[in-house]
Amino acid sequence: MKGYDKRFQFDNGEFYAKDVWEKPSRLTDATKAWLQSLWVRIEADDKPIPYVGYWGGSPRGIAVVSEEIKTIFEELSREAGETLFDFFPVLKYWNDTAQKTVPGGPYFYCCLVARHDAWDYESVKFKSTIERPEGAIIQRPFGRGQKLASRCAGKVIWRDKRSGNVFCTDAFKSRIPKGMRGIRFSNMKVTNDLN
């Protein structure tokens, strides 16, 4: 959709603004209202959804969560002592498989707000760099790269400042209900620099 990125406005700039990629960022009220005017369509069995979608590799990646998952994520934010997510209600949701409204609501858009940089720059190489005119510098690592234990300590989940990808620690993974739809985990190498 032409101009799709322009529809995503944040409290600290447009989609490709440097601050949106590097600092905690929330969608504006106008952007939230636009998203709420759209239908969230899923293809699934006729059961309540605990989670659908994914956060993706950029700040416009938005998930939809149930009230139960929202509560878990809010608890994680309190325990972490920082704002990890921003939630707002989904107003229209439809199951394409069952051809009816998805049961089990309410559901919420869940935007990942936290930003962090945890790369081990001694061991990771970046394969590409895209410098956007709006200020964002987006870098993709070779393979999965490697993180520093000291930079991950005390963290829960965040959007990476360089790549836009989402990373989490075991503190987040351990709280996710088993069999939750739409989320999967991959292991990261971590350099133990805490000794």
Secondary structure, DSSP 8 states (H G I E B T S, - for coil): -TTHHHH-EETTEETTBHHHHHS---B-HHHHHHHHTS-EEE---SS--SEES--TTSTT-EEEEEHHHHHHHHHHHHHHTS--EEEEE---EEETTTTEE-SS--EEEEEE--EE--B-TTT--EEEEEE-TTB-EEEEESTT-EEEHHHHTT--EEEETTT--EEE-HHHHTTS-TT-TT------EEE----
